[in-house]
């Protein structure tokens, strides 16, 4: 039951496409499962750190949506690398509307 597609570019610039992503999978889970460089998820997906920080690809921000207040507070800890299209991978859950999503793992920040 996994037929959604996601393209991730890691912190080293390596781009990989995953075309069998199950609905409901978070980008953190996907990144950790496939060893995507820069996706650490130190808090285990509890939105309590920013070690799964990603940039949403151009044209996808409206579909992915904006971070809620808790996620924004976590992103604010990495203000030096935060952008308008920043999200935490643990908070982006795959759905049919996100089929084809493209993201880039944000560089690590000092926090």
N, C-alpha and C positions, 0 to 999 in steps of 0.2 A: 504494500500500500504506500510505497514511496516513489513518487514519480515527479517530484518537484525539482527544479534546477536552481542551483546557486553557484555563482562564480565568486571566489575569494582570492584576493591578492594579499599575501602575507607581508610581514615586516621586512622580509628580505627581497621583496619584489616578485616572488614566484606566484604566478596566477594558476589556480586550479579550478576546474569545474566539476561539481558534484551533481549528477543528474538523476539520482535515485534517493532524494531526501524525503523522508516521511513527513506528512502533515503533522504539525505540533512540535517538531524538533526545533530547539532554539539554535541560534547561530553559535552560541558558546558550545553546546553539545556537539554540533557538527564539526567545529574547529578542533575541539579536543579529540574527538573520535579519529580524525584524520591527521592529527599532529601538525596543524597549521601554526607556523611560527608566529608568536606574539599573542596567541589566544591562550591565556593561562587559567582564568577563572578561579583565582585563589579562594574566593568565598563560596565556591560551589554553586554559583548561580543564584545567590540570595540578594543580589543587587546591593551588596555591601562593600564592594571594592570597584575598581575600574580596570581590572586586568583582562577584560574582554572587550575593550573599547574598539569600536569600528567606525568607519566612515561609510555612510550609505551612498551608493552610486548615483550619478546624475540621473534625474528623472524618476527616482524611486522614493524620495522623501515623503511625498504625499501619501503613498500607499503604505509605507512603513509607519508613518505617524511620528509625532514629537514625543520626547521623553516626558514622563510624569514628574511630579515634584521630587520624589525620592531619587529617581534615576538622574534627574538634572543635578541634584546635590552631589551625587557620586561623580558625575562628569565634571562638575565645578572643581573637584579636587585636581583635575588634570587640565586646568584652564590654559596652560601653556600649549597644549596640543588640541584643545577642544575647538570644534568648528560647528557651523550651523547644521551640518549633516551628521553630527556625532550621535551615536547610540551605544548602548551596552549590548553586546551579543546575547547576554542572558535574558534580555527583555524583548528580543525580536524572535517571535515564534513563527515558523513557516506555515503559510496558508496558501490556498490556490491563487489568491490575489498577488502573492509574492513570487510566483513561479517565474524564474529567470532573473531573480534578484542578483545584483552585483554589489559587493562590498570590498573595502580595503581595511586591513587591520591597521589601527593607529600605532604610531611609534610609542614606545614606552615613555612614561613620564616620571619625573621625580616627585613622589608624594609620600 
